[in-house]
Amino acid sequence: MSLTKAERTVILSMWDKISAQADAIGTEALERLFASYPQTKTYFPHLDLRPGSAHLRVHGAKVVAALGDAVKSIDNIAGALAKLSELHAYILRVDPVNFKLLSHCLLVTVASHFPADFTADAHTAWDKFLCIVSCVLTEKYR
C-alpha cells in the first residue's frame, strides 16, 4: 500500500497544524486509547496514566514525534520507523494490534482538533497513512 500524491499533499499540509499541538494531541490520543481499550495499560505499569498526567504528556509527545518522523520521511516510512519497530517487537514486546488501536485514537483526535480540515479526502489520507505506519511498526513481528 502506498499513498497517492494527493494523499501525501493532504498529510503534509496538515502536519504543521498537528505538530504545533503535538503534546495535546498525543496526550488526548493516549487518553482515548486507555479509556477505550484499558488492556493497553498493561504496557505502562511504570507510568501515571491518569488523564492529563505528566507521564501521559511526555509519552504523547513521543508518539506524535514518531509520527512526525514518518511524515518527514513519507516516501520511506519503513526506514524512518525501523528502530521503533524493533524496540516495540523485541524489547517491549507490544502486541501488534495495539498499533491499530492507537492509530484509530489518533485519527479521532486529529479529526476532533481540526474539524474544518478533516474532510472526507483528509480522513481517507490520514486513515491510509496511519495504516501504513501501523503496518511498518509490526514489520519486525513477521
Disulfide bonds with the S-S distance in Angstrom:
none
